[in-house]
Amino acid sequence: MKTQRSIKTGLSGLLCMAMLSFSSCLKNDDDYVEIPVALISAINASPDADAADFYLDQNRGNSVPVKSGESLDYIRAYTGKRNASFYFSMNQQKIKTDTVTLKADHLYSLFLSNVVATPDYLLITDSIAQPEAGKATVRFVNLSPDVQSADLAVQGGNILASNKGYKGYSGFITVAGDTQYNFEIRRAGTGTVLSTLSNIKLRSGSVYTVWLQGLASGSGQTALSSHIQNNAYYY
């Protein structure tokens, strides 16, 4: 039985994406010209960027606003140097823009982090592989600028990722699939719980990202919180 991979894509990506190749073709008379593309996911991990739009150059990637703690599934993107920007959805005021370099047939995650007064980017090249049978994989990203270092652990169980500083991240860790988890993000090397994710079911064959955002010194909107994204699944 052939295993297929489904990368979680937004509408614009889903309409055009080939499963086993990121390349697309334009018809030129009787010839087909292959156009190299990448896939990129945009994650709003800024605690006070409540609803944002994501742009590559002049092209908006999202059809609905990406709220704080939410993610835009992978979309197709032309390769090379691109201007990646987040804007407030309500008034199109710019939050942050910077140049990113995208390579053909690569997957990327771009995180908007920190508060909107001092926004940061983290661009990760994603290495997504099929989990073992009956397993899922999960990685951890620390996007809290004033949490010096953090661990991701299962409540009452193992530490999955340890000692990740600001904008630090782990590889994808294998865990049991079709299992419900209570995750704790702790101050590194201690039992101090900074944030929790409760009753999270990880499906077999799926790939996930857990991240911490906000400020240890914050309150209300800017307080620490944790979130999860389903990057891909195999079936």
N, C-alpha and C positions, 0 to 999 in steps of 0.2 A: 504494500500500500504506500503510495507516495505521500510524503508529508509536505504540506504547503505552509508558507509563512504569510501572515497578514500583518503588515505594518499598519499601525493605527494612523490613518490619514484623514485630513480634513476633506471637505467636499471637492475643492479644486484639485487636490491630489488624487482622490478616488476616481474622478472622471477620466484621468489620463494615465494612471500609474500602471506599469506592467509589474507583475508579481516578482519575476525572477531577474528583472533588469530595470534599472532606473532610467534607461535611455528612452527617448522618444524619437519619432521620425516625422519629418516634414516632406511632403511630396513635391518634387521638382521635376515636372514633366513625367518621364518614366523612371526617374531615379529617386531613391529615398536617401535623404541626408540625415545621418544620425546626429542628434544634438545631445551633448553630455549634460546630465543633470545630477543634482544632489537632493537629499531629503533633509528638511530641517523642522524641528519642533520648537515652539516658543513657549516658555514657562514664565508666568507672572509670579515671581517670588518676592515682590516688593510689598510689604505689609500695608502701605497706604496708597498704593496705586490701584484703587478699587476696581476700575473697569478700564481696560486699555485695548488699543488696536495695535497690531504688529504689521510692520511694512518692511519689505525688501525693496530698496530704491523707491519707486512710486507705486508699487503694487502691494495692496493690502492682502494679508494672508488669511485673516479671519472673517467669518460671515457674521458672527455675534461677538460682543465684547468679551475679552478674556479677563475675568475677575481675579483679584488677588487670591493666590492659592490654587489657581486653575492653570490648565495647559492647553495649548493649541496642538492638535495631533499633527504628525508629520505632513508637510506639504512639499511639493516639487519646487525646486529652485534652480535657476541657471547658475553655472559655476563661475569661479573667479572672484574678484573683489566686489562685494555687495555692501550697500549701506543698510544696516539693520537698525530699525527704529521702533520705539514704543511711543504712542501718543495716548493722552486721555481721550476716551471715546466721546465724552460729553462735549468737549470744546476743541478737540484736536490740538491741544497744547502739547508740545514735545516733552517727553519724560527723559529720554536718552536716545542718542544715535551714535553709532560707531561702525567702522568698516570690519567686515568679517570676510575671510577667504574660504570659499567652498570648493571642494574637489569632487570630480565626477565619481559617481557610484559610492559616495560616502553618506553616512547619516550623522546628523548633528542635533544637539540640544543646546538652545540658547536660553539662559536664565537671566531675567531681570531681577536684581537683588538690591538690598539695602532700602532705606527710605527714599522717597522721591526727591528730597532736597539734596541727596548725595548718592545718586543711583550708580550701580555697578552692573557689569555684564560678566557672565561666565559662559564660555563656549566649550562644550565637550564634544569630541568626536566619539560617537557611539559605536561600540562593538557588540552587536546584538547577535547572539547565537541561540540555537534551539536548546532548551533545557532537556535534561535527561527525561526518560519516560517517567511519568508520575511526579515530576518535579516542576518547580517554578524558579525564577531567579529574581533577585532584588538588589538594588544598589542604594547607597546613601550619599546624599549631598548636604553639606552644611553651608547654609546661606545666611547665617546670622553673624553680622560683623562683630558683635561684642561677646559672643560665646567663643572663648579662646579655642576650645576643642571639645568635640562631642563624640559619643558612641551611639550606635543603633543596636538595640537589644530586643529580644523577645521577652515579654514579661514572664518571670519565673523560669527563663531558659537561657539560651546562649547569647553572647554578644556577637552580632553579625558583622559589624564594622566598627573599628575603634580609632580614636585619636584623630579625628578629622577636623582640621582648623577651618577658618573661614575660606570658602570657595574650594575646600578640599572634598574629594569624593572617592568612593571605593569602586572596585570592580563589581561585576554582577556576582552575587553569592547564591549558591544553590540551596533551596529549602524544599520541604515537602509541599507538593501541590494539592489542590482541592482541600485546603486546610484553612481554618480561621485563626487569625493571629491577633494578639494585642501587642503592639510595638511600643517600646519606650525609647525616647531619645534622652540620653543622660549626659551630664557633665563628664567628660572623659576621665576614666579611671575611678569613678565614684558611683555611688548608688543614687545620687541626686537626679531626680527625673525632671527634665526641662519641658517635655511635651509628650503626649501620647497619641497613638492612633489605635482605636479599639474596634474589635469585631470586623477586621479586614480579611476577607477571603481571597487567597491567592490561588488562581486557577492553574491546573497543570498545563504546561506548555506555554505559560505566559511570562512576560518580562516586565518588571516594574521598577520605578524609581520612587524612593521616599526622600523627602527633603525637609529641612528645618529652615524656617524663615522668621523674620521679626527681630526684636531686640530683647536681650535679657533685662535691660534697663527700661524697656518700654511698658506701656499699659494700654488697655483698650485696643484700638486698631493696630498699634505697633507692637503688641505683646507677642511673645514667642508662640508659634503654631507649627504643626507638622501636616504634611499633605502627601498624597500618593498619585502617581501617574502610571497607567498601563501603556507601556511603550509598544508592545507587540504581542501577538500570540500565534502559536503553531497548532495546526489541526490536521 
